[in-house]
Amino acid sequence: MAVQEPEEATARLFTHATIITVNKAREVIVDGAIFIKDGRIAAIGKTTELLDQAGARNDRVDTVNCAGKIIIPGLVNTHAHLAQSLLRGLAEDLPLHSWLCDAIWPLEANYTDDDGYVAAMLTIAEMLKTGTTCFLEAMLTHRSGLENIVRAVKQTGIRACLGKLIKAPETNPDLKLKDARDRDVASMSLNSALVAHEAYHGSENDRLHIWFAAGTPRGSPIDAYAAIGEVASKHDIGVTMHCAEAPRDLPIYRDYYQCSPLQFCETTKLTGTKSVFAHVVHPDPDAGDFRILCQTKSTVSHNPTSNLKLGSGISPIPSMVAAGVNVALGTDGAPCNNTYDMFREMHIASILHSGAQQDAGVLNAYQVLEFATINGARALGLEEQIGSLEVGKKADVVIVAPRGLDAAPWDANQVPLGGVDPVTVLVHNSGVDVDTVLVDGCVLVENGKLPHIDETVIIRRATESVAGIRKRSGVGARNHMALKYV
C-alpha cells in the first residue's frame, strides 16, 4: 500500500488560536499559543507571551498562524473495531444477536491474507482525518491478523491500544448463538494474548499497547474469565469487554451466572483502573453495578450511535456520571455506526439523554468533550500523558477550522464578549472541519489531508478485499428495503 511513514517531530509554535485545554481548571485560552518540541507540549499560554519566549530561546521554530481555529487535545476512541470498516453497510436493520450470528461473525471468519491490514488502514485513515489520535481496538479477531494491525499502526503514526480477543466456545445451547469464528478458538487463547503482549507492548516509542479483550459472557465458563482477570492483574494488562449491551444480556447474567453484569466483572477480577466495559446499556444498579464501577475506577465506554442503530437501548449515562463513574466515548464499528467520526459521536451523546430523560442539558457539551478526551485517556491508563493540553504531556493535538456554513456565525474574536461557545461549535458538528492532527508532535493530517497516505489506494484495496470476503462467506448486503435495481 502507498504509505510513507511520518517524519520525525519538529519544533512548532501554533499561534492566535482558541485553545480548549481540558485541564482541571477547564481553561480556554483566547488568542492562545502552544509550543511543541521533541514530541511534547513545551509551553502553552497567550500568543504574545509564547512569541516572546520563542524569540528569547532562538529556537528554529516552525510558526503556524491559527487565527480563527480551535485547538483541542486529540480525541480518544475507547471502543473501535478496526476490521469492521470493510463491512460498512452489510448488516443493516438487524438486532444485535442476529446482526452478529448471521452477518458480522461469518464475515469476520472469512478474512484472509492482508484483509485485516487493509481494514485497519481504512479505519485509521478515517479516524485521523476526523481528529482521533488514540483508540482502543475492542476485539481483535484471529483472522484480522495481529501483525496486520500492528503494521498499520506503525505506518500511520496513530496511538493504539489493541485488545486481542480471548475467547472460549459458548457452553449454553439454550442461547442458540452460532459463532463462525469458533473454528479459530485455539488461536484466541489467553496464552496467545500474553505472547502478543510480550512481543509488542510498548513498541513504537510506546505508541502501541496490547490489551486483553474478553469475549462477551453469554454462556462461556466463568472460570475462563477469572483466568483472564488473574493474568491481567498480575501483568498490569488492560482489559476490555462488551458488557450488558443488548436487552437479552441482562437475563443471561441473572439466569446463567446468578449475578448482575458488574458483579460478574468484579468476581472475575476484570474490574480496575485499566478496565473498559463497552456499552453497559442494561446494568443492574439495584445490585450495585454503579457502585462497583466507581469503587474499582473502571470505565464505561458509551457508544450511543451503535446502541441506537442496533435497537439495544440507551445506556443510563447521566446516572453513572452522577454516581462518579468514569465515562468515555466510542464509535464501535462501521456496520453499526457507519462512521468512526468521534465528533458525530459527541453530538449524539450530548443530545440523546436530554430527549430520553426530557431534561435539556442533562449532559452538557463540555462533559461530552471530556468523555472523548481526558476521560478516554484515563480509561487507557494514559491520563498523565495525553487527554489534555498541558506542559509536559505528549503532543497529541487536533486543530479544527470551523469555516463552513454549519459553524457560522461563530467568531473567535467574540468568545470573550459573549459570543458562541467554541465547545458548542465543536461538539455539535462533524469531523469535516479537522484541519491538522499531530501525534507525538508528528503531523499526520495537514490541511485536512493525509500527507503520508494515499487514500485512493486504500479505497481501491478495501473494495477488492470486501468482494473476496463476501464471496467466501456467502454474506452480502441485505435488500431490506425491497429496492428494485434496474
BADO-551591 format. One line per field, with one value per residue (C-alpha): x, y, z; residue in one letter. Coordinates in steps of 0.05 Angstrom, whole numbers, plus 32768, in hexadecimal, padded with zeros to 4 digits. Layout:
u (X	...)
v (Y	...)
w (Z	...)
res (a	...)
***
This chain:
u (8000	8019	802F	8068	8076	806F	80AD	80CA	80AC	80C8	80C0	807F	805C	8011	7FF8	7FB9	7F8B	7F52	7F6E	7F40	7F71	7F42	7F6F	7F54	7F45	7F1E	7F46	7F38	7F70	7F5A	7F8F	7FB9	7FF7	8015	805E	806F	80B6	80D3	808E	8073	8050	8088	805E	8016	7FF9	7FE9	8006	802C	804E	8063	807D	80AA	80C2	80D0	80FA	8121	8131	8149	812C	8121	80D5	80A1	806D	8025	7FEF	7FAE	7F82	7F38	7F4A	7F3E	7F73	7F5E	7F7E	7F7D	7F3D	7F40	7F12	7F0A	7EE2	7EF2	7EF3	7F29	7F19	7ED0	7EDB	7ED9	7E93	7E73	7E2B	7E29	7DFE	7DC9	7D8A	7D99	7D96	7DD8	7DD5	7DBD	7DEE	7E27	7E13	7DF8	7E26	7E61	7E7F	7E7B	7E9A	7ED2	7EE1	7EF2	7F28	7F69	7FAF	7FB1	7F66	7F72	7FAA	7F7E	7F45	7F73	7F90	7F4A	7F32	7F70	7F6F	7F27	7F35	7F71	7F4C	7F15	7F42	7F4D	7F96	7F8E	7F60	7F50	7F45	7F0A	7F12	7F4B	7F37	7F66	7F56	7F65	7FAD	7FD0	800D	7FE0	7FC6	800A	8025	7FED	7FF8	8042	803A	8004	8022	7FE1	7FE1	7FBF	7FAB	7F9B	7F6C	7F7C	7F3E	7F40	7F06	7EE9	7EB2	7E6B	7E53	7E0A	7DE3	7DA3	7DBE	7DC3	7DFF	7E27	7E6B	7E90	7ED0	7ED2	7EF8	7F34	7F27	7F6B	7F8D	7F66	7F80	7F98	7FDF	7FE0	7FC9	8000	8034	801A	8021	8069	8079	805A	8046	806A	8087	8088	80A1	806A	8034	801C	7FFF	7FE1	7FA3	7F77	7F32	7F04	7ECC	7E85	7E6C	7E31	7E3C	7E88	7EA2	7EAD	7EF1	7F0A	7EFC	7F1B	7F5B	7F5C	7F53	7F89	7FBD	7FAB	7FB3	7FF5	8014	7FF1	7FCE	7F90	7F4E	7F12	7ED0	7E8C	7E5F	7E12	7E0A	7DC8	7D86	7D91	7DD5	7DBA	7D90	7DCD	7DF5	7DBC	7DA6	7DE7	7E19	7DEA	7E06	7E02	7E2F	7E61	7E5E	7E76	7EAF	7EC3	7EC1	7EEE	7F1F	7F11	7F04	7F3A	7F5A	7F6C	7F29	7EFA	7EB4	7E93	7E49	7E2D	7DE8	7DC6	7DEA	7DC9	7DD0	7DA6	7DDB	7E11	7E2D	7E39	7E5B	7E89	7E9D	7EAC	7ED1	7EFD	7F0A	7EF3	7EDC	7E9C	7EA6	7E66	7E54	7E11	7E0D	7E1A	7DE8	7DB3	7DBF	7DBD	7D80	7DA7	7D8C	7DA8	7DDE	7DCE	7E0B	7DF2	7DE6	7E2B	7E4A	7E23	7E3E	7E86	7E93	7EC8	7EA4	7EC9	7EB0	7EB6	7E9C	7E99	7EA0	7E8A	7E50	7E2D	7E41	7E55	7E8E	7EC8	7EBD	7EC2	7EA5	7E64	7E66	7E6E	7E32	7E06	7E1D	7E10	7DC8	7DB0	7DA7	7D83	7D4E	7D4C	7D45	7D1F	7D53	7D78	7DC2	7DC3	7E07	7E27	7E56	7E94	7E87	7E82	7EC3	7EE3	7EC7	7EEC	7F2E	7F45	7F14	7F2A	7F73	7F63	7F40	7F7E	7FAE	7FCA	7FAE	7FF4	800A	7FCF	7F86	7F92	7FBF	7FF2	803D	8063	802C	8036	8023	7FE4	7FC1	7F86	7F7B	7F35	7F24	7ED9	7ED1	7E93	7E4A	7E3C	7E6A	7E55	7E4F	7E84	7EBB	7EF9	7EFF	7EBA	7EC6	7ED9	7EA1	7E68	7E6E	7E5F	7E82	7EBA	7EA9	7E64	7E80	7EAB	7E7C	7E40	7E66	7E8A	7ED3	7ECF	7EF0	7F2E	7F6A	7FA8	7FB7	7FF7	800C	804C	8057	8057	8026	7FF8	7FC2	7FD1	7F9E	7F6B	7F93	7FBF	8005	8023	7FEA	7FCC	7F81	7F70	7F9A	7F78	7F33	7F46	7F64	7F27	7EF8	7F21	7F25	7EDC	7EC9	7EF3	7ED8	7E90	7E9E	7EBE	7E8A	7E4C	7E34	7E21	7DFC	7DB2	7D7F	7D56	7D31	7D1A	7D3C	7D38	7D7A	7D72)
v (8000	8046	805E	808C	8089	80CC	80F7	8102	813A	8180	81BD	81E1	821D	8223	826A	8295	8259	824D	8215	81E8	81C8	8197	819F	819A	81E5	81DF	8218	8233	825F	8296	82AC	8273	8250	820B	81FA	81B2	8197	8151	8133	8155	8196	81C4	8202	821A	825F	82A1	82AC	82EB	82C6	828A	82B3	82D9	8297	8279	82B6	82B2	8269	8275	8231	821E	821D	8212	8246	823A	826F	824E	828C	8277	822F	8206	81D9	819E	815E	8123	80FB	80B6	8081	804C	801A	800E	7FD0	7FDC	7FA0	7FB3	7FEF	7FBE	7FA8	7FEC	7FE6	7F99	7F8D	7FC3	7FC3	7F85	7F7D	7F6D	7F21	7F17	7F4C	7F24	7EDD	7EE7	7F1D	7F38	7EF8	7ED1	7F0C	7F14	7ECA	7ED0	7F04	7EEC	7F06	7F52	7F5E	7F72	7FA2	7FC2	7FCA	7FE8	801A	802E	8037	805C	808B	809D	80A5	80D2	80FF	8108	8118	80D6	80CE	8092	8056	8015	7FDB	7FB8	7F70	7F5E	7F1C	7EE7	7EED	7F38	7F27	7F4A	7F56	7F78	7FA9	7FB6	7FC6	7FF9	801B	8020	803D	8070	808C	8088	8074	8031	8000	7FBE	7F90	7F49	7F1D	7EE5	7EB6	7E75	7E50	7E5D	7E25	7E39	7E19	7E3C	7E7E	7E63	7E8F	7E75	7E96	7E88	7EA1	7E65	7E3D	7E68	7E65	7E43	7E81	7EB0	7E93	7EB8	7EA0	7EBA	7EFE	7EFE	7EED	7F27	7F56	7F40	7F4A	7F8E	7FB3	7FF6	7FF3	802E	805F	8046	8057	800F	7FEA	7FA4	7F97	7F5A	7F59	7F29	7F0B	7F1E	7EF0	7ECC	7E86	7E7C	7E60	7E94	7E75	7E8B	7ED4	7ECD	7EB4	7EF1	7F1F	7EFC	7F00	7F47	7F5D	7F38	7F58	7F9D	7F92	7FB9	7F94	7FA6	7F81	7F8C	7F8E	7F8B	7FA7	7F88	7F7F	7F33	7F3A	7F4E	7F0E	7EE5	7F02	7EF7	7EB2	7E92	7EB2	7EC5	7F0C	7F51	7F66	7F8C	7F59	7F28	7F56	7F63	7F19	7F07	7F40	7F62	7FA6	7FD9	801A	7FFD	7FDB	7FF4	7FD8	7FE9	7FFC	7FE9	7FF8	7FC8	7FCA	7FB9	7FF6	7FD6	7FA0	7FD5	7FD8	8023	801C	7FE5	800F	804B	8027	7FFF	803C	8016	803A	8035	8042	8063	8051	8075	806F	8024	8019	803F	8020	7FD8	7FE6	7FD5	800F	804C	8045	806A	8096	80D3	80A5	8088	80CE	80E2	80A4	80B7	8084	8095	8097	8099	8097	8066	805F	8012	7FF7	800E	7FDB	7FF7	8040	804A	8079	807F	80CA	80DC	8121	8101	80D4	8110	8131	80F4	80E9	8132	8133	80EC	80EC	812F	8110	80CE	80EF	812C	8157	8188	818A	814E	8143	8183	818A	8193	8153	812D	814D	8133	80ED	80F0	810A	8108	80D2	80A7	80B2	809F	8060	8049	8059	8093	80CF	80E8	80E6	80FC	8113	815D	8194	819F	81AA	8169	813F	811C	8148	8125	8162	8171	81B4	81C1	81F7	8205	822D	8211	8226	81F2	8217	825F	8290	8278	82AB	82A0	82EA	82EB	82B2	82DE	830F	82DD	82BD	8275	8244	8220	81DE	81E1	81ED	81AF	817D	818C	8184	814C	813D	815F	819E	817B	819F	8184	8147	8139	80FB	80FE	8141	8121	813F	8107	8133	8175	81A4	816C	8139	80FE	8112	80CD	80A0	8098	8095	807E	8040	8031	8037	800B	7FD5	7FD7	7FCC	7F90	7F72	7F75	7F55	7F18	7F17	7F18	7EE0	7EB3	7EBF	7EC0	7EFE	7F3C	7F7C	7F70	7F8F	7F9D	7FD7	7FAC	7FDA	7FCA	7FD1	7FDD)
w (8000	7FF0	8035	8049	8093	80B7	80BF	8104	812E	8126	8152	8142	815F	8150	815E	8161	816F	819E	81CA	81F1	8221	8244	8281	82C8	82CA	8288	826B	8225	820C	81DC	81AA	81C5	81AE	81B9	81B0	819E	81A1	81A3	819E	81DC	81F0	8206	8214	8210	821C	81FB	81B6	81CA	8204	81DB	81A1	81D1	81EF	81AB	8199	81D9	81CD	8186	8173	812B	8131	80FB	810D	80F5	80F9	8110	8112	8111	8123	8162	8181	81AC	81C7	8197	819D	81BD	81A1	81D8	81AE	8165	813A	8106	80DA	80D2	80A6	806B	8080	807D	8065	8065	80A3	80A4	80CF	80F8	8144	8165	816B	8123	810C	812B	811B	80D5	80B9	80E1	80FD	80BA	8096	80C9	80C7	807D	807E	805E	804E	8050	805C	80A5	8091	805B	808C	80C1	8090	807A	80C2	80DA	809F	80AE	80F8	80ED	80BD	80F0	812A	814E	8164	8192	8192	81B5	8186	81A6	818E	815F	8140	8127	80DD	80DE	80F0	8129	80FD	80CA	80FD	811C	80D7	80CA	810E	8101	80BB	80CB	810B	8134	817E	818B	81C1	819E	81C4	81AD	81B2	81E5	81D8	81F1	81CC	81E6	8213	8219	81DF	81F4	81DA	8193	8184	814A	8143	8102	8122	8151	811D	8132	817C	818A	816E	819C	81DD	821B	820F	81C7	81E1	8215	81DF	81B5	81F1	81FC	81B3	81A5	81E4	81EA	81A3	8172	81A6	81D5	81A2	81A0	81DB	81DE	8206	8214	81F5	8219	81F0	8204	823D	821C	8236	823A	827C	82B1	82C1	827C	828F	82D3	82B1	8284	82C0	82E7	82B0	829F	82E7	82EF	82B1	82B5	8272	825F	8254	822A	8221	8203	8240	8246	81FF	81E8	820C	820D	8230	8275	827D	8268	82A2	82D2	82BC	82A4	82D3	830D	8313	82F5	82BB	82E6	831E	82EA	82D7	831F	8331	82F6	8306	82C4	82E5	82F1	82DD	8298	828C	8255	8252	8210	820A	8250	8236	8265	82A8	82EA	8317	834E	8353	835C	8315	8317	835B	8340	8304	832F	8367	8338	830C	82CF	8290	8267	821C	8204	81BC	81B1	8165	8165	819D	8178	8134	814F	8179	81B8	81E2	8204	8239	827B	8274	829B	82D7	82D0	82CD	830B	832E	831E	82E7	82B3	8271	822E	81E7	81AD	8166	8163	811C	80D7	80D0	810E	8108	80BF	80D3	8104	810D	8157	814B	8133	8170	819F	817F	8188	81D0	81E2	81CA	81D2	821D	821E	81F3	8217	825B	8244	8266	8238	8247	8276	8255	823B	8200	822C	8253	8211	81F8	8238	8229	81E6	8201	824A	8260	8226	8238	8280	8268	8243	827C	8254	827B	828D	8244	8219	821D	822D	8215	824D	8250	8251	8231	81EE	81B4	819C	8181	8153	8130	8116	80E3	80EA	80AA	8089	808A	80C0	80F1	80E1	8102	8132	8139	8163	8171	8191	81C2	81FD	81EB	81F3	81AE	819D	81CA	81A3	81C7	81A9	8164	816B	818C	8160	811F	80FA	80EC	80A9	80C5	80E0	80C2	80E5	8110	8136	815D	8185	8162	811C	80EA	80D2	80B4	8091	8071	807A	8053	8063	804B	8054	803B	7FF6	8004	7FBD	7FC7	8009	7FEA	7FAF	7FDC	800A	7FD0	7FB9	7FFF	800F	7FCD	7FE1	8028	800E	7FDD	8010	8046	801A	803F	8017	8024	8035	8005	8043	8022	7FE6	7FB5	7F6B	7F49	7EFE)
res (m	a	v	q	e	p	e	e	a	t	a	r	l	f	t	h	a	t	i	i	t	v	n	k	a	r	e	v	i	v	d	g	a	i	f	i	k	d	g	r	i	a	a	i	g	k	t	t	e	l	l	d	q	a	g	a	r	n	d	r	v	d	t	v	n	c	a	g	k	i	i	i	p	g	l	v	n	t	h	a	h	l	a	q	s	l	l	r	g	l	a	e	d	l	p	l	h	s	w	l	c	d	a	i	w	p	l	e	a	n	y	t	d	d	d	g	y	v	a	a	m	l	t	i	a	e	m	l	k	t	g	t	t	c	f	l	e	a	m	l	t	h	r	s	g	l	e	n	i	v	r	a	v	k	q	t	g	i	r	a	c	l	g	k	l	i	k	a	p	e	t	n	p	d	l	k	l	k	d	a	r	d	r	d	v	a	s	m	s	l	n	s	a	l	v	a	h	e	a	y	h	g	s	e	n	d	r	l	h	i	w	f	a	a	g	t	p	r	g	s	p	i	d	a	y	a	a	i	g	e	v	a	s	k	h	d	i	g	v	t	m	h	c	a	e	a	p	r	d	l	p	i	y	r	d	y	y	q	c	s	p	l	q	f	c	e	t	t	k	l	t	g	t	k	s	v	f	a	h	v	v	h	p	d	p	d	a	g	d	f	r	i	l	c	q	t	k	s	t	v	s	h	n	p	t	s	n	l	k	l	g	s	g	i	s	p	i	p	s	m	v	a	a	g	v	n	v	a	l	g	t	d	g	a	p	c	n	n	t	y	d	m	f	r	e	m	h	i	a	s	i	l	h	s	g	a	q	q	d	a	g	v	l	n	a	y	q	v	l	e	f	a	t	i	n	g	a	r	a	l	g	l	e	e	q	i	g	s	l	e	v	g	k	k	a	d	v	v	i	v	a	p	r	g	l	d	a	a	p	w	d	a	n	q	v	p	l	g	g	v	d	p	v	t	v	l	v	h	n	s	g	v	d	v	d	t	v	l	v	d	g	c	v	l	v	e	n	g	k	l	p	h	i	d	e	t	v	i	i	r	r	a	t	e	s	v	a	g	i	r	k	r	s	g	v	g	a	r	n	h	m	a	l	k	y	v)
***
